[in-house]
């Protein structure tokens, strides 16, 4: 299994974010078993940003390709591919990648995928702990002018809110 630490500079914001997502995943795993697979998915969810691993330039696809090449199971690959509404963004910005996604978003289909998205939407870009509202506000501010990303965010807001109800009690 690849380690994010091997692909990002030690002080990078991306690595801090991945580590926070992994920390949140460990907390959830302590209360609801995913057999360690949630932490693995968390480690891979943004690994596609690593310049030495990027092939398509769209991090969820690149991360899923890396996970598949590393022999991880289909459920982990799917969670990485679909995390945080990635299909909706690909549909708006990278229609060439839609064959990877198929006809529907599978972000909410399996508990592992839902849990990964929850962990991602509660971790800031520099490793901060965020509420869902704080994370959405931060994304809106950081990505002002990125209409496709903001439209994807709003499209999946009801899903993110449903994930709050499912997973936030596990962190209390």
C-alpha positions as CSV (number, residue, x, y, z in Angstrom):
1,X,0.0,0.0,0.0
2,X,1.3,3.4,-0.9
3,X,1.8,6.0,1.8
4,X,0.8,9.6,1.1
5,X,3.9,10.7,3.0
6,X,6.0,9.2,0.2
7,X,4.3,11.5,-2.4
8,X,3.9,14.9,-0.8
9,X,6.3,17.2,1.0
10,X,6.2,16.8,4.8
11,X,4.8,20.3,5.4
12,X,2.4,20.4,2.5
13,X,-1.2,21.4,3.0
14,X,-2.4,18.4,0.9
15,X,-0.6,16.0,3.2
16,X,-2.0,17.7,6.3
17,X,-5.5,17.3,4.8
18,X,-5.0,13.6,4.0
19,X,-3.7,13.0,7.5
20,X,-6.7,14.7,9.0
21,X,-9.1,12.7,6.8
22,X,-7.2,9.5,8.0
23,X,-7.5,10.6,11.6
24,X,-11.2,11.2,11.3
25,X,-11.5,7.8,9.6
26,X,-9.7,6.1,12.5
27,X,-12.1,7.7,14.9
28,X,-15.1,6.4,12.9
29,X,-13.4,3.0,12.6
30,X,-13.1,2.8,16.4
31,X,-16.9,3.0,16.6
32,X,-18.1,1.3,13.4
33,X,-15.9,-1.4,11.8
34,X,-14.8,-1.1,8.3
35,X,-12.0,-3.6,8.8
36,X,-9.4,-0.9,8.4
37,X,-10.6,-0.2,4.9
38,X,-11.9,3.3,5.7
39,X,-8.4,4.4,6.8
40,X,-7.0,3.0,3.6
41,X,-9.5,4.7,1.4
42,X,-8.8,7.9,3.3
43,X,-5.1,7.5,2.6
44,X,-5.8,7.2,-1.1
45,X,-8.7,9.7,-1.5
46,X,-6.4,12.6,-2.6
47,X,-3.2,10.7,-3.6
48,X,-4.1,11.5,-7.2
49,X,-2.9,15.0,-6.6
50,X,0.7,13.7,-6.3
51,X,2.5,14.8,-9.4
52,X,4.3,11.5,-9.7
53,X,1.0,9.6,-9.7
54,X,-1.3,11.9,-11.7
55,X,-2.2,10.6,-15.2
56,X,-5.5,12.2,-16.1
57,X,-5.2,15.4,-14.0
58,X,-8.4,14.7,-12.2
59,X,-7.4,13.5,-8.7
60,X,-10.3,11.2,-7.9
61,X,-9.8,9.2,-11.1
62,X,-6.0,9.2,-10.6
63,X,-6.4,8.1,-7.0
64,X,-8.7,5.3,-8.0
65,X,-6.3,4.1,-10.7
66,X,-3.5,4.0,-8.2
67,X,-5.6,2.1,-5.7
68,X,-6.6,-0.4,-8.3
69,X,-3.0,-0.8,-9.5
70,X,-2.0,-1.4,-5.8
71,X,-4.5,-4.3,-5.7
72,X,-7.1,-2.7,-3.4
73,X,-10.6,-4.1,-3.6
74,X,-13.4,-2.6,-5.7
75,X,-15.2,-1.0,-2.8
76,X,-12.2,1.1,-1.9
77,X,-11.5,2.0,-5.5
78,X,-15.1,3.1,-5.9
79,X,-15.0,5.1,-2.7
80,X,-11.9,7.0,-3.8
81,X,-13.4,7.5,-7.3
82,X,-16.7,8.9,-6.1
83,X,-15.7,10.7,-2.9
84,X,-17.3,14.0,-2.2
85,X,-19.3,14.2,-5.4
86,X,-16.5,13.8,-7.8
87,X,-18.7,12.3,-10.5
88,X,-20.8,15.5,-10.7
89,X,-17.6,17.6,-11.1
90,X,-16.2,15.3,-13.7
91,X,-19.5,15.5,-15.6
92,X,-19.2,19.3,-15.7
93,X,-15.5,19.6,-16.4
94,X,-14.1,16.4,-17.7
95,X,-16.7,14.5,-19.8
96,X,-13.8,12.5,-21.2
97,X,-13.5,10.7,-17.8
98,X,-17.2,9.7,-17.5
99,X,-16.5,6.1,-18.7
100,X,-14.7,5.7,-15.3
101,X,-17.9,6.7,-13.5
102,X,-20.6,4.9,-15.3
103,X,-24.3,6.1,-15.5
104,X,-24.7,7.1,-11.8
105,X,-23.0,8.6,-8.8
106,X,-22.1,5.8,-6.4
107,X,-21.0,8.1,-3.5
108,X,-24.0,7.2,-1.4
109,X,-24.4,3.5,-2.4
110,X,-22.0,1.9,0.2
111,X,-21.2,2.7,3.8
112,X,-17.5,2.9,3.0
113,X,-18.0,5.5,0.3
114,X,-20.4,7.5,2.5
115,X,-17.9,7.4,5.4
116,X,-15.0,8.6,3.3
117,X,-17.0,11.5,2.0
118,X,-18.0,12.4,5.6
119,X,-14.4,12.4,6.6
120,X,-13.4,14.5,3.7
121,X,-16.1,17.1,4.2
122,X,-15.0,17.5,7.9
123,X,-11.4,18.1,7.2
124,X,-10.0,21.4,6.0
125,X,-7.5,22.0,3.3
126,X,-4.6,22.4,5.8
127,X,-5.7,19.7,8.2
128,X,-8.2,21.6,10.3
129,X,-11.3,20.1,11.8
130,X,-14.4,21.6,10.2
131,X,-18.1,21.2,10.6
132,X,-19.9,20.6,7.4
133,X,-21.1,24.3,7.3
134,X,-17.6,25.5,7.8
135,X,-16.2,23.3,5.1
136,X,-18.8,24.4,2.6
137,X,-18.1,28.0,3.4
138,X,-14.4,27.5,3.1
139,X,-14.8,25.7,-0.3
140,X,-17.0,28.6,-1.5
141,X,-14.5,31.1,-0.5
142,X,-11.4,29.3,-1.8
143,X,-13.1,28.4,-5.1
144,X,-15.0,31.6,-5.9
145,X,-15.5,31.8,-9.6
146,X,-15.3,28.0,-10.1
147,X,-18.9,27.6,-11.2
148,X,-18.7,23.9,-12.0
149,X,-17.2,23.0,-8.5
150,X,-19.7,25.2,-6.7
151,X,-22.6,23.7,-8.7
152,X,-21.4,20.2,-7.8
153,X,-21.1,21.2,-4.2
154,X,-24.7,22.5,-4.1
155,X,-26.0,19.4,-6.0
156,X,-24.6,17.1,-3.3
157,X,-25.4,19.3,-0.3
158,X,-28.4,17.1,0.7
159,X,-26.2,14.1,0.6
160,X,-23.6,15.7,2.8
161,X,-26.3,16.7,5.3
162,X,-27.5,13.0,5.3
163,X,-24.0,11.9,6.0
164,X,-24.0,14.3,9.0
165,X,-26.9,12.4,10.5
166,X,-25.2,9.0,9.8
167,X,-21.7,9.6,11.0
168,X,-21.4,12.7,13.2
169,X,-22.8,10.8,16.2
170,X,-19.9,8.4,15.9
171,X,-17.5,11.3,16.7
172,X,-19.2,12.3,19.9
